Amino acid sequence: MKGKNFEDMACDWLSKNVYIIIKRNHRCKTGEIDIIAKKGDKFIAFEIKGNYTNFYGIPRERINNQKIERIRKCFLEYAISNSIDIDSLQIDAIAIYKDKIEHIPNISW
């Protein structure tokens, strides 16, 4: 299964859990944010990792500090260019293993 399919699964889960999807696959010079969503007064950047085997490791284990820092920089750039208060930013992850979805809140900010 390709990354887009896992992102689609994550978007479905987010929508069912009252998140508003703002943007998918936001690119900037430092990297990419898989999904930007809003819930309440928070803007949340989501990193999506998924797979159906553990050949490449469990999805949540593939989210490292270097990746989180690239997302932070990209999200900060997005917030500034869209006049979003930095205090309303949060970075979460969604790990999908087989068909189980795990939401990992507040991995950074």
C-alpha positions in Angstrom: 0.0 0.0 0.0 1.3 3.4 -0.9 1.7 6.4 1.4 -1.3 8.2 -0.2 -3.6 5.3 0.9 -2.4 5.7 4.5 -3.0 9.4 4.3 -6.5 8.8 3.0 -7.1 6.5 6.0 -5.8 9.1 8.3 -8.0 11.8 6.7 -11.1 9.6 7.2 -10.2 9.0 10.8 -9.5 12.7 11.4 -12.8 13.7 9.8 -14.7 11.2 12.0 -13.0 12.7 15.0 -14.1 16.2 14.3 -10.9 17.6 12.7 -11.2 19.9 9.7 -8.7 19.0 7.0 -7.0 22.3 5.9 -4.4 20.9 3.5 -2.6 17.8 2.4 1.0 17.4 1.3 2.1 20.9 2.0 5.6 21.3 0.7 8.2 23.9 1.6 12.0 24.2 1.3 12.6 22.1 4.4 10.3 19.2 3.7 6.6 18.3 3.6 3.7 18.1 6.0 1.4 15.2 5.3 -1.8 16.7 6.7 -2.6 20.1 8.2 -5.9 20.1 10.2 -7.7 22.2 12.7 -9.6 21.2 15.8 -10.9 23.9 18.1 -8.4 26.7 18.2 -5.4 24.4 17.3 -3.8 24.0 14.0 -2.2 20.6 13.8 0.5 19.2 11.5 0.2 15.4 11.1 3.0 13.1 10.2 1.5 9.9 8.8 3.4 6.6 8.9 2.0 3.3 7.9 2.6 -0.2 6.7 1.2 -3.7 6.7 4.3 -5.6 7.7 7.1 -4.9 10.2 9.8 -5.3 7.5 10.6 -1.6 7.7 9.8 -1.4 11.4 6.7 -0.4 13.3 5.4 2.9 11.9 5.7 4.9 15.1 9.4 4.0 15.4 10.1 5.6 12.0 9.3 9.1 13.3 12.6 10.5 14.4 13.8 13.9 15.8 15.3 14.9 12.5 11.9 14.4 10.8 10.1 16.2 13.5 12.4 19.2 13.2 11.9 19.4 9.4 8.1 19.4 10.1 8.5 22.1 12.7 10.4 24.4 10.3 7.9 23.8 7.5 4.9 24.3 9.8 6.3 27.6 11.2 6.8 28.8 7.6 3.2 27.9 6.8 1.9 29.6 10.0 3.8 32.8 9.2 2.6 32.9 5.6 -1.0 32.4 6.7 -1.0 34.7 9.7 -1.6 31.9 12.2 -0.6 32.5 15.8 2.4 30.3 16.7 0.8 29.5 20.1 -2.0 27.6 18.3 0.4 25.1 16.5 0.8 21.5 17.4 2.5 18.5 15.8 0.9 15.1 16.0 1.5 11.8 14.3 -0.7 9.0 13.1 0.8 5.5 12.9 -1.1 2.9 10.9 -0.1 -0.7 11.3 -2.2 -3.1 9.3 -5.7 -1.5 9.9 -5.0 -0.2 13.4 -4.8 3.6 13.7 -2.8 5.1 16.5 -3.0 8.9 17.2 0.1 10.2 18.9 -0.5 13.7 20.1 2.0 16.5 20.8 5.1 14.9 19.4 6.4 18.5 19.2 6.1 22.1 19.6 
